[in-house]
Amino acid sequence: MRIALCVDHRNGFSFQGRRLSRDRVLCQDVLRTCAGSPLWMAPGSRSLFSSLRDGLSSSILTSEDFLAQAAPGEFCFLEDRPIRPFLDRVESMGLYHWNRRYPADLFLDLDPAALGWSLLGREEFPGSSHKKITKEVYCP
């Protein structure tokens, strides 16, 4: 599976059960990256994508155990749970950096660089809520 998630400067991605931020442009980039392939997520994450009118959001599938259900090559948007239990199934990871520091109590439970993963690419783009979002793509 291919993971996408948003993190702040300290790799935080949730605070008291709430996402740190929402960004329409970032969600569009996630959908474009999936290019019509299934995009799995928790039911609570669906609202981030529901307002997009780009025709790509029809590929979204929701389930509480979406990380277990995603097939090889399928995408998962992660906001509220650890990745490490599924590490052996991860084919790539797209990290969207907010380039800010937010209060957080849930953090990314792994460091792809420390695991020896390769950085396949890095790009920056302006978001709808952030002046700069940095996207990094890693693979094991």
Salt bridges, closest charged atoms under 4 A:
ASP23 OD2 - HIS130 ND1 3.94
ASP29 OD1 - ARG32 NH2 3.95
ASP29 OD2 - LYS135 NZ 3.01
GLU64 OE1 - ARG81 NH2 3.70
GLU79 OE2 - ARG19 NE 2.69
ASP80 OD1 - ARG81 NE 2.76
GLU124 OE2 - LYS132 NZ 3.64
GLU136 OE1 - HIS97 NE2 2.86
GLU136 OE2 - ARG122 NH2 2.60
